[in-house]
Amino acid sequence: MLTQLVSSDFQDQLIRGLAHRMNNILSVFHGYLGLLMDERKLDPALKEALTRIRGSAADASELIERINAIGRPASWRLRDLPLSDFFRQIRPSIEPLRRPEIELTIECPDGLPHVRIDVSRMKLAVLELVQNAIEAAASRVLIRVGINEKLRQAELFPSDHRAPAEQWLRIEVIDDGPGVPSSVARRIFDPFFSTRKKHLTAGLGLPVALGCIQQSGGTLQLRDGDGDGETTFEIALLAQTPQELSAVA
C-alpha cells in the first residue's frame, strides 16, 4: 500500500505560521508557570495543579512540532552518507525505546550505498516507526536494512521517466503484533487517526514519518498480513550513484 502525502505551498505556509504563533503563545505559559513554581511558599495543591498545566503545555509544544514536521520545512539540510553510517549514528536513540519484554534486533550490513537525506528528519521518521512497532509487538521487533533488488522505479512513481534500473535501498520495520485490519490500513497515514485511546496518542506518528521520508525523496509503504499477524513498514530510498556523489563533492 503506497501512500503519497499531498502538500501545497499554501498548506505548508499555514502550518508553519500556525506553529510559530502557537509557540509564541505557549512561551508565555512556560514563562509564567516557571515564575509561579519558583515561589517557595506555594501551596502544595496549587503546585500540583501548576505542574499538570506545565505538563500539558509541554505536550502542546511537542504536538505543534510534530504537526510542523508533516509539511515541507522552510529549509532542510540534505547530506550524502552511507545508509550503514546513518544507522550507526541513530542506534543509541533506538535502543532506549525497547520494552523489557520485547526483543529488538537491527540487521544492517556495512558498506551500503550512500543516500541523500536530511539526517534529523529521517531519524525522526525511523524512531516514529520503531516506537509504533514496539507498541504493537507481542514479543519481537526487527529493523532490517539493505538493498531492495526487486523494487523498480515504475512501481513507486509510474509517471516518472527516470531510468527504471536505479538502485533502491530499503528500511523495514517489522513487528509480530496482531497486524493491521484492512479497514484501518486505508486510514493509517491520515493525520490524527488512531485506534488507541485518545489520551494515549495524537495520531501523528505515521503521518510525521511519511512527511519526513518524502522530503528526502523516499516512500513509505505498509505491508501487512491482512490483519492476522506480522506487520512491515518499508521505507524506500534512492541510492546515490558515484557520478552524483562526485558532482556534489
N, C-alpha and C positions, 0 to 999 in steps of 0.2 A: 504494500500500500504506500504509494508515493504521494507526499503532500508538499505543496508549494505554498508558502506564506506570501500572500499578495499584499504589497505595500505601495504607498504612493508618497510623493514629496509632501503633500498636504497632511497626510496622516502622521508622517514622521515628524514634521514641524509641530503638529498638535501635541503629540506625545512628549516631545522634548520640552515644549512650552509649558504644558501642564506639570510635568515632573519638576521643572525649575521653580514654578510658582509654589507648588506644594512643599518642596524642600525649604523654601523661604519661610512658609507658614510654620512648618514643623521645627525650624530652627528657633523660633520664638518659644514654642513649647519646651524644647530641650533646655534653652537658656534659663527660663523662669523656674522650671522644675529643679534645675541644679541649684539655683539660689535658695529656693524654699527648703530643699532637702539638706542644705548645709546648716540650717538652723538647729542648734544643739538642743533647744528646749521643745522641739517639735513633739506633739502628742503622738504616741505610738500608732494609734488607729489612723490618724491622718497621714503619718509617714508611710504606712502600708498602702493606703489609698493612692498616694502620690507615686509610690513605686509601681503600682499597677498601671497608672497613667503613663509613666515613663516607658514601661514595657510595651504598651500599646502604641505609643509614639514611635518607638524603635521598630516595631512590626510594620507600621505605616511607611517608614522610611525605606525598609527593605522591600516592601511591596512596590513602591514607586521605582526603585532601582531595577526590579525585575520587569516591570512594565516597560521601562525605558529600553531594556535590552531587546525587546521584541522588535522595535523599529530600527531603521538604519541609524547608526551613530553619526553624530556630526563629523567625527573623524575617527579613524582607527589605524592601527599600525600593523601592516602585513609584513610578516617575516618568512623567509625561506629557511627551513630547518628540517633535518631528518625526522620522520614520524617517531622513530625509536627514541630520539633525544627528547621529543615533546613528552613522551610517557615517562621518561626518567625524571623530568622536571616536575610533573604533576603527581607522581606516585605518592609522595609524602602527604598530599592532600586527599588522596583516595583512601588510604589505609584507615584513617580515623572514622570513616563513615560506616565501617563494618560493625554489625552487631555481633556479640559473642557467639551466638548460635548459628551464624551464617559463615560458610566457607567462601572466601573471596579470593579468586585466582586471576592473575593478569598474565596473559600469554602475548608477549611482544618480542619478536626476534630482533637482533641487532641488524644494522645495515639496510633498513628500509629506505626507500627513496625519499627525497625532500617533498614537503608540501608547503604551500604558501597560505598562511593563516594569521589571524590575529590571535596570538597565544592566549591572552587573558580571556577573550570571549570564547575561544574553543575550549579552554579549561572549564569555564562556567558550564558550557554545554555538556561536556563529558561528566562533570560532577552531578549535574541535574539528572542525567540518565542513570548513573550509578546509584544515586540516592533513591530514585524511583524503583530500580531493580531490587535493591536491598529491602525496601519496604514491602515489595510484593513477594519476595523469595520465601520458599519453605525452608531450604537449607543451603542453597548454593547460588552464587553469582559468578559468572565467568566474563572477563573482558578479554576479547580475542582481537588482535591487531595483525594485519598482514596485507598482502596483495590480493585484490579481487580479480582472479583470472577470467571469470565468466562475464563480468559486467562490461557492457559496451555503451558508448556514448548515446546511441539512439534510444536505449532503454530509459535513460534519465531525461534527456532533452530531445524529443522527436523532431522538433522544429529547428534544432541547432545543426549547422552544417560543418561543424568541426570534424576532423578525422575520427572514425569510429574505433580506431586501433589505439587510442590514447590509453595510458595505463592508469587504473584507478586503485586506490587503497581503501581498505575497509576497517572500521572500528565497530565491533559487535559487542553489545552489552546484553548478556543472556541471563535470565533468571528461571528458576524451576518452580515458580509460583503457579497459581490457578489458570493463568492465561488471560487473554482479553476477549470477551464476547464480541461478536460482530457488531452488535448494536452499540457497544461502547467504542469499538475501533473506529467507527465512522466519525466520531466526535473527539477523539483523544487529543488532537492538537488544537482544539478550539480554546481560546483564552477563557479562563475562569470555569471551564468544565472539569469536574472531578467526581469520582464515585465515592470518595471518602467524605467523612463528616466535615462540614464547612469550617468548623473551628480548628481543624487539623491541617487545612491546606487552603492555598489561594487559587489553586487550579492554574498555575502559571509555569510550572516546571518544564513541561514538554513544549509549550509554545516558545518559551525563552530559549530552550535548546535548539529548536528548529530555526528561530531567527538568527541565532549566533552562527550556526553551521552554514546557513545560506549566505551570510555575509562573507564567508570565506570561500564561496563558490561550490560548496558541497551540498549534499542532500541527506535527508533523514527519512528512513522507512521503518515501518512496523512490520515485522514478520512474525506471525502468530500461528499457533496450532489450533485455530478455530475455537478458542476459549477453553480448551481442555488440557492445557499443560504449558510447556516451555514457551517463553516469550523472548523475542530477539528484537532489539532496536539496532539498526545498522546505519552507520554514518559512511558515506562515500565521499572521498576527497581525491581530487585530481593530482597525480604525481607530477612534479616539475621535471622537465627534460633537461639534459645537460646544456642545451642551447639556451633555454630560458634562464637557467641559473647563471650562465656566463654573461648574459645580456644585462643582468642587474648587478653583477659583481663590481 
